Amino acid sequence: ELKAIKNTHGLVAAYPDRNVTLDTTHTSEFVSLDSSSGLWHASNFGENVIVGVIDTENSKQMERDLACEKVQDFNTSMCNLKLIGARYFNKGVIAANSKVKISMNSARDTSRHGTHTSSTVAGNYVSGASLAMLKVIFYEDVLAGMDQAIADGVDVISISMVFDGVPLYEDPKAIASFAEMKKGVVVSSSAGNEGPDLGTLHNGIPRLLTAAASTIDRTFGTLILGNGQTIIGWTLFPANALVENLPLIYNRIIPACNSVKLLSKVATKGIIVCDSEPDPNLMFKQMRLVNKTSLLGAVFTYNSPLLNEIGSVSSPTIVISAKDTPPVIKYAKSHNKKLTATIKFQQTFVGIKPTPAVNFNSSRGPSPSYHVVLKPGIMAPGSNVLAAYVPTEPTATIDTNVMFSSGYKLLSGTSMACPHASGVAALLKAAHPQWSAAAIRSALVTTASPLDNTQNPIRDYGYPSQYASPLAIGAGQMDPNTALDPGLIYDATPQDYVNLLCALNTHKKQILTITRSTSYNCAKQSFDLNYPSFIAFYSNKTRPIVHKFRRTVTNVGSGTATYRAKVTQPKGSVVIVSPERLAFRYKNEKLSYDVVIKYSKYNKENISFEDLVWIEDGGEHSVRSSILVAPSGIV
């Protein structure tokens, strides 16, 4: 087939097809969208914005009809004012394997991922925005779906999937997103779920808004001791079981909870307290063994801050933090003859501190393909996100054979973070329809917060003793209401992105594959993209390294404004900003400044990071950019 079309007019390049990797309520409150003013209201809840979701389908019956295709188990009556378009693309997968059996030849969801992400990005809370669902799975299908989204007139594209190990000129997202960027379409994507190692980030394409996944301030369930002490823990046992005032058992024979034989002897005697295990995998083994013995109840201890990353449980048990364990053990060892405890299920607690933190498995930068651009861009809620689900699929189990289905489910991953970022981008597009895709991304990046709800730096749950670097969280947790009025934005043109491609020694034909246009050239190739962050690599720690950057900012405030630079120096480096003062005379005026990063040596750690903040006189706006200095060996 390739030989037959090799000389066809218009063919730029051909590459083998590939599989894609999928990256997978209260969160709107967690990011403060529920305030009486702010982005929700300024955007009229996303009025007249269309979000295109490129994913694995949508199962919900969600009249501005883009295209609601009448196909298998799907008809046009399933589209409405929310779901205004539903298409599916499968020619790529069929071409790759003509004998493939496709379970659903329609936009209907059988794999659950697309339903969850689409209901997150533009659910009922974003009442003004509409959804166009485009079901894809293979290389050619993704490119076709994204191109169709442009033709359908979408404003934002949300795509929680990646192609692993693919060069940029073969990545359909890199190709399609260039055309979308020219049309002003914001493309938001997931960072991937390969963390916590550095250099595992998938979607490093500079034109994309790449989202890392964060925890949220919510947990479920309590352990109540007989002395009245209440401990908030974590349990998603899917029934309101009667585990009340039962004997609390802790002795030297069974605390390891690693023997079905021993556990079976006390299965009906009360609530068992299991010892803490240093390895999370050993705790999960305890949980499996407890489940096999059908205990009345059990308490596990997790010696890690990752309490809310445990997921669902299928037995009447609860997990508590190691710091809350001593009083439980002390009570269980006391000489009181009536040592009892109660486990309460189906309770929800919010305001848990500290949050957010970056999820353990959220992929870390730098991007292997574009290491000179700091990625991820921002962090968004991606831990135990409650959203729509395929109602015929099980969402919870009791023991091994009792299964429950529901129209909603808690899922975790950067696939869940991406639609949060996409949804906020859609709100910003509604509030500022004239802004470019780069401007919207800039507003989200420069206003993101590096602090958690204790006003301390965000923690990295991949390395619990450390604060998270921009390689894990980007600029920080997105702050939608502040992004509405960022003060200054960093814009970029299509030629700016081409200049970067040229500097990366991308071949002319490969650039043509991405741009699908001969209108661009490499006359001004440069690594220095006008991006709202700075990343500098050094290769020899014994010799000073100097990196120079130039940035241009646009005043999107109300008019005249003066900003002054405030730099916090990364350890081992000196950062010089020139000029240190930017005086804007009118709205939309552009001014430029230079940054020089001089790295000498820092003995205590290889990676250091701080920031540059432009602070407006009077304090109305603060425009923050991360600065990261790292050894080139991490790429």
ZAMARGU-4260 file (C-alpha; in steps of 0.2 Angstrom, whole numbers, plus 5000, padded with zeros to 4 digits):
<rodrens>
0) 5000/5000/5000 | 5014/5012/5004 | 5022/5009/4987 | 5006/5013/4979 | 5004/5030/4986
5) 5022/5035/4988 | 5022/5046/4973 | 5004/5053/4977 | 5003/5072/4976 | 5002/5080/4993
10) 5010/5065/5002 | 5024/5073/5014 | 5028/5057/5024 | 5021/5040/5030 | 5025/5032/5046
15) 5019/5015/5054 | 5003/5015/5064 | 5005/5013/5083 | 4994/5010/5099 | 4991/5025/5111
20) 4993/5024/5130 | 4979/5031/5141 | 4984/5041/5156 | 4969/5039/5169 | 4912/5084/5212
25) 4923/5091/5225 | 4937/5097/5214 | 4928/5112/5208 | 4927/5118/5226 | 4945/5113/5229
30) 4952/5125/5216 | 4939/5138/5222 | 4928/5139/5206 | 4913/5139/5217 | 4916/5156/5223
35) 4902/5169/5221 | 4913/5179/5209 | 4928/5174/5198 | 4931/5163/5182 | 4914/5153/5183
40) 4904/5169/5183 | 4915/5179/5172 | 4914/5166/5158 | 4895/5163/5161 | 4900/5145/5165
45) 4909/5143/5148 | 4895/5150/5137 | 4897/5147/5118 | 4913/5137/5121 | 4915/5120/5112
50) 4927/5107/5120 | 4932/5093/5109 | 4937/5077/5119 | 4948/5066/5110 | 4947/5049/5119
55) 4940/5032/5119 | 4921/5036/5118 | 4907/5043/5128 | 4893/5032/5136 | 4882/5046/5142
60) 4866/5053/5134 | 4872/5070/5136 | 4854/5108/5097 | 4868/5114/5089 | 4872/5098/5080
65) 4890/5096/5074 | 4888/5078/5069 | 4879/5065/5079 | 4882/5049/5069 | 4868/5036/5069
70) 4878/5020/5072 | 4878/5005/5083 | 4869/5008/5100 | 4870/5027/5096 | 4857/5038/5088
75) 4855/5057/5086 | 4843/5058/5100 | 4857/5055/5112 | 4864/5072/5108 | 4858/5088/5116
80) 4863/5105/5121 | 4878/5098/5131 | 4884/5084/5119 | 4882/5092/5103 | 4893/5081/5093
85) 4899/5063/5093 | 4910/5055/5080 | 4921/5039/5079 | 4937/5036/5069 | 4942/5018/5066
90) 4950/5017/5049 | 4967/5017/5056 | 4965/5002/5067 | 4956/4993/5053 | 4970/4997/5041
95) 4983/4990/5053 | 4973/4974/5056 | 4959/4970/5044 | 4953/4956/5055 | 4952/4966/5071
100) 4935/4964/5080 | 4929/4981/5086 | 4917/4979/5100 | 4907/4996/5097 | 4907/5004/5080
105) 4901/5020/5087 | 4905/5034/5099 | 4898/5023/5113 | 4910/5019/5127 | 4915/5002/5132
110) 4932/5006/5139 | 4926/5019/5152 | 4940/5031/5150 | 4932/5043/5138 | 4916/5044/5149
115) 4925/5049/5164 | 4936/5062/5156 | 4922/5071/5146 | 4911/5072/5161 | 4925/5081/5170
120) 4930/5093/5157 | 4912/5100/5154 | 4899/5093/5165 | 4884/5101/5172 | 4894/5113/5183
125) 4901/5121/5166 | 4883/5123/5160 | 4887/5135/5146 | 4900/5124/5137 | 4896/5111/5125
130) 4905/5094/5121 | 4910/5086/5105 | 4916/5068/5108 | 4928/5061/5095 | 4932/5042/5098
135) 4949/5037/5093 | 4963/5024/5097 | 4976/5022/5083 | 4989/5035/5076 | 4979/5039/5060
140) 4963/5040/5070 | 4970/5052/5082 | 4976/5063/5069 | 4960/5062/5059 | 4950/5066/5075
145) 4960/5081/5080 | 4959/5088/5062 | 4940/5085/5062 | 4939/5094/5078 | 4946/5110/5070
150) 4934/5108/5056 | 4920/5107/5068 | 4925/5123/5076 | 4930/5117/5094 | 4939/5130/5105
155) 4948/5118/5117 | 4954/5100/5114 | 4956/5089/5129 | 4966/5073/5125 | 4972/5061/5139
160) 4982/5049/5129 | 5000/5048/5122 | 5011/5039/5110 | 5026/5032/5118 | 5043/5033/5111
165) 5037/5042/5095 | 5048/5057/5088 | 5038/5073/5086 | 5037/5072/5067 | 5027/5056/5069
170) 5017/5061/5084 | 4999/5065/5078 | 4997/5077/5093 | 5012/5087/5088 | 5006/5087/5070
175) 4988/5091/5073 | 4991/5103/5088 | 5001/5115/5076 | 4986/5117/5065 | 4975/5120/5080
180) 4987/5132/5088 | 4986/5143/5072 | 4967/5143/5074 | 4968/5148/5092 | 4962/5131/5098
185) 4969/5127/5116 | 4976/5109/5117 | 4977/5101/5134 | 4985/5085/5137 | 4991/5073/5152
190) 5009/5072/5158 | 5008/5053/5159 | 5008/5040/5173 | 5026/5034/5173 | 5032/5044/5188
195) 5041/5047/5200 | 5057/5045/5190 | 5063/5061/5180 | 5062/5061/5161 | 5046/5051/5161
200) 5034/5065/5155 | 5025/5060/5138 | 5017/5076/5132 | 5032/5089/5131 | 5025/5097/5115
205) 5028/5116/5119 | 5011/5121/5111 | 5002/5110/5123 | 4996/5113/5140 | 5003/5098/5150
210) 4995/5094/5166 | 5002/5084/5181 | 4991/5076/5194 | 4988/5082/5211 | 4980/5075/5227
215) 4964/5084/5234 | 4959/5088/5251 | 4946/5074/5253 | 4946/5057/5263 | 4933/5044/5268
220) 4929/5035/5284 | 4933/5035/5303 | 4939/5023/5316 | 4931/5027/5333 | 4939/5019/5348
225) 4929/5014/5364 | 4937/5028/5374 | 4929/5041/5361 | 4944/5045/5351 | 4940/5047/5333
230) 4953/5045/5319 | 4950/5050/5301 | 4957/5037/5289 | 4954/5030/5272 | 4941/5017/5267
235) 4930/5015/5251 | 4921/5000/5257 | 4905/5001/5246 | 4892/4997/5260 | 4887/5005/5276
240) 4892/4989/5286 | 4888/4987/5304 | 4906/4987/5311 | 4901/4994/5328 | 4907/4992/5346
245) 4917/4976/5341 | 4932/4970/5352 | 4948/4978/5346 | 4961/4964/5345 | 4980/4967/5344
250) 4992/4953/5350 | 5009/4946/5347 | 5002/4931/5337 | 4993/4940/5322 | 4999/4958/5321
255) 5009/4955/5305 | 4992/4949/5296 | 5002/4939/5284 | 4994/4922/5288 | 4977/4916/5282
260) 4978/4902/5295 | 4981/4913/5309 | 4969/4927/5304 | 4955/4914/5301 | 4956/4909/5320
265) 4950/4927/5325 | 4939/4931/5309 | 4923/4932/5320 | 4931/4939/5336 | 4932/4957/5332
270) 4942/4971/5323 | 4960/4966/5320 | 4974/4979/5321 | 4988/4975/5309 | 5006/4981/5311
275) 5013/4994/5300 | 5024/4988/5285 | 5038/4999/5278 | 5034/4993/5260 | 5017/4998/5253
280) 5017/4982/5244 | 5017/4972/5260 | 5002/4982/5266 | 4992/4978/5251 | 4997/4960/5254
285) 4990/4961/5271 | 4974/4968/5264 | 4972/4954/5251 | 4975/4941/5265 | 4962/4949/5276
290) 4950/4949/5262 | 4952/4930/5260 | 4948/4927/5278 | 4932/4938/5279 | 4936/4947/5295
295) 4923/4957/5303 | 4935/4972/5302 | 4953/4977/5301 | 4964/4992/5304 | 4979/4994/5293
300) 4993/5007/5295 | 5001/5016/5281 | 5018/5023/5285 | 5017/5036/5270 | 5008/5052/5266
305) 5000/5042/5251 | 4984/5038/5261 | 4972/5044/5248 | 4981/5034/5234 | 4976/5017/5241
310) 4961/5016/5231 | 4945/5005/5234 | 4944/4991/5247 | 4933/4975/5246 | 4932/4971/5264
315) 4926/4981/5280 | 4943/4989/5284 | 4951/5006/5286 | 4968/5012/5283 | 4975/5025/5295
320) 4991/5036/5295 | 5006/5029/5305 | 5006/5045/5315 | 4989/5041/5321 | 4993/5023/5326
325) 5002/5025/5343 | 4985/5029/5352 | 4976/5015/5344 | 4990/5002/5349 | 4991/5010/5367
330) 4972/5008/5369 | 4972/4990/5362 | 4986/4986/5374 | 4977/4993/5389 | 4970/4983/5403
335) 4952/4988/5400 | 4941/4973/5399 | 4930/4980/5386 | 4941/4986/5372 | 4930/4991/5357
340) 4931/5000/5341 | 4919/5006/5327 | 4923/5008/5309 | 4912/5021/5300 | 4910/5019/5281
345) 4902/5031/5268 | 4908/5047/5277 | 4917/5061/5268 | 4929/5073/5275 | 4936/5088/5266
350) 4949/5101/5271 | 4962/5088/5274 | 4980/5095/5276 | 4992/5096/5268 | 4986/5096/5250
355) 4989/5097/5236 | 5004/5086/5233 | 5009/5079/5217 | 5004/5061/5214 | 5016/5047/5216
360) 5015/5041/5198 | 5012/5058/5189 | 5026/5058/5176 | 5040/5070/5179 | 5050/5081/5167
365) 5060/5086/5158 | 5052/5080/5141 | 5064/5069/5131 | 5058/5077/5115 | 5058/5096/5121
370) 5069/5097/5136 | 5073/5115/5133 | 5055/5119/5138 | 5050/5116/5156 | 5036/5104/5157
375) 5024/5099/5165 | 5015/5116/5163 | 5004/5116/5178 | 4996/5103/5191 | 4978/5099/5192
380) 4967/5088/5203 | 4970/5070/5198 | 4968/5059/5213 | 4952/5050/5216 | 4942/5061/5205
385) 4923/5057/5205 | 4915/5058/5187 | 4904/5048/5176 | 4907/5030/5172 | 4899/5016/5161
390) 4884/5011/5171 | 4885/4993/5165 | 4903/4991/5172 | 4907/4986/5190 | 4913/5001/5201
395) 4916/4992/5217 | 4916/4975/5225 | 4913/4966/5241 | 4924/4951/5244 | 4928/4943/5227
400) 4911/4940/5220 | 4899/4954/5225 | 4900/4968/5212 | 4891/4985/5211 | 4889/4996/5196
405) 4886/5014/5196 | 4885/5029/5184 | 4900/5037/5193 | 4917/5031/5199 | 4933/5038/5208
410) 4948/5037/5196 | 4966/5043/5198 | 4979/5048/5186 | 4985/5062/5174 | 4970/5058/5163
415) 4959/5065/5177 | 4970/5080/5179 | 4970/5084/5160 | 4951/5088/5159 | 4952/5099/5174
420) 4965/5110/5165 | 4955/5108/5149 | 4939/5114/5158 | 4947/5129/5165 | 4955/5133/5148
425) 4938/5133/5141 | 4931/5145/5154 | 4946/5157/5150 | 4942/5155/5132 | 4924/5161/5135
430) 4930/5175/5146 | 4944/5181/5134 | 4938/5175/5117 | 4952/5185/5108 | 4966/5177/5118
435) 4978/5165/5109 | 4981/5147/5114 | 4998/5153/5121 | 4990/5167/5131 | 4978/5156/5139
440) 4992/5143/5144 | 5003/5158/5150 | 4989/5164/5161 | 4987/5147/5169 | 5006/5145/5171
445) 5010/5162/5178 | 4996/5162/5191 | 4998/5144/5197 | 5002/5142/5216 | 5018/5132/5222
450) 5011/5132/5239 | 4999/5119/5248 | 4984/5123/5260 | 4997/5125/5274 | 5006/5139/5264
455) 5021/5128/5263 | 5029/5122/5247 | 5020/5108/5238 | 5026/5090/5243 | 5032/5077/5231
460) 5023/5060/5235 | 5036/5051/5224 | 5049/5058/5237 | 5039/5062/5253 | 5054/5070/5261
465) 5056/5083/5247 | 5047/5098/5241 | 5041/5096/5223 | 5052/5103/5209 | 5044/5111/5193
470) 5049/5095/5185 | 5035/5087/5195 | 5022/5101/5197 | 5026/5114/5183 | 5022/5131/5190
475) 5011/5123/5203 | 4993/5120/5206 | 4981/5129/5194 | 4972/5144/5201 | 4957/5147/5189
480) 4951/5164/5197 | 4968/5172/5197 | 4971/5166/5179 | 4956/5176/5174 | 4966/5192/5177
485) 4985/5188/5175 | 4991/5205/5172 | 5004/5200/5159 | 5005/5186/5147 | 5018/5177/5136
490) 5012/5175/5119 | 5020/5165/5104 | 5018/5164/5086 | 5018/5149/5074 | 5035/5154/5068
495) 5042/5155/5086 | 5038/5136/5087 | 5046/5133/5070 | 5062/5142/5076 | 5063/5130/5091
500) 5061/5115/5079 | 5075/5122/5068 | 5086/5124/5083 | 5083/5106/5088 | 5090/5100/5071
505) 5073/5095/5065 | 5075/5091/5046 | 5066/5102/5034 | 5054/5087/5028 | 5050/5083/5046
510) 5046/5101/5050 | 5034/5101/5034 | 5026/5085/5041 | 5022/5095/5057 | 5017/5112/5050
515) 5009/5105/5034 | 5014/5122/5026 | 5029/5129/5017 | 5026/5146/5024 | 5039/5144/5038
520) 5058/5145/5038 | 5073/5142/5049 | 5081/5160/5047 | 5080/5163/5065 | 5081/5147/5074
525) 5082/5148/5093 | 5080/5137/5108 | 5073/5152/5117 | 5054/5150/5115 | 5044/5165/5123
530) 5038/5153/5137 | 5033/5158/5155 | 5047/5148/5163 | 5066/5145/5162 | 5076/5129/5162
535) 5095/5129/5162 | 5106/5113/5161 | 5124/5112/5165 | 5136/5098/5160 | 5151/5101/5170
540) 5149/5105/5188 | 5167/5112/5190 | 5165/5126/5177 | 5153/5140/5177 | 5139/5139/5165
545) 5130/5155/5158 | 5112/5154/5150 | 5104/5169/5142 | 5085/5171/5139 | 5074/5184/5131
550) 5056/5186/5135 | 5042/5197/5129 | 5027/5200/5139 | 5010/5208/5134 | 5000/5219/5146
555) 4983/5213/5147 | 4978/5223/5163 | 4967/5238/5163 | 4980/5250/5156 | 4995/5259/5163
560) 5005/5248/5174 | 5023/5247/5181 | 5030/5230/5186 | 5046/5227/5196 | 5056/5210/5195
565) 5059/5200/5211 | 5071/5186/5209 | 5074/5172/5222 | 5091/5164/5217 | 5092/5145/5215
570) 5106/5138/5225 | 5122/5138/5216 | 5117/5151/5203 | 5115/5169/5201 | 5100/5176/5191
575) 5101/5193/5183 | 5086/5202/5175 | 5087/5217/5164 | 5078/5229/5165 | 5072/5226/5182
580) 5057/5238/5179 | 5044/5237/5165 | 5033/5252/5163 | 5018/5249/5152 | 5008/5265/5145
585) 4993/5256/5138 | 4984/5239/5137 | 4991/5226/5125 | 5008/5235/5125 | 5023/5223/5123
590) 5039/5225/5132 | 5054/5213/5133 | 5067/5209/5146 | 5083/5198/5147 | 5087/5185/5160
595) 5105/5178/5163 | 5107/5162/5173 | 5125/5160/5179 | 5128/5143/5187 | 5144/5140/5197
600) 5142/5125/5208 | 5130/5118/5222 | 5137/5104/5231 | 5121/5098/5241 | 5110/5094/5227
605) 5110/5092/5208 | 5093/5101/5205 | 5089/5118/5211 | 5074/5129/5208 | 5066/5146/5213
610) 5057/5159/5203 | 5056/5176/5195 | 5040/5186/5200 | 5035/5203/5191 | 5026/5212/5204
615) 5014/5227/5199 | 5016/5243/5209 | 5001/5243/5220 | 5001/5224/5221 | 4986/5220/5210
620) 4996/5207/5199 | 5010/5196/5202 | 5017/5186/5187 | 5027/5171/5192 | 5039/5161/5182
625) 5049/5146/5188 | 5067/5145/5186 | 5076/5127/5186 | 5094/5123/5185 | 5098/5105/5183
630) 5112/5093/5176 | 5110/5088/5158 | 5111/5070/5163 | 5093/5070/5169 | 5087/5072/5151
</rodrens>
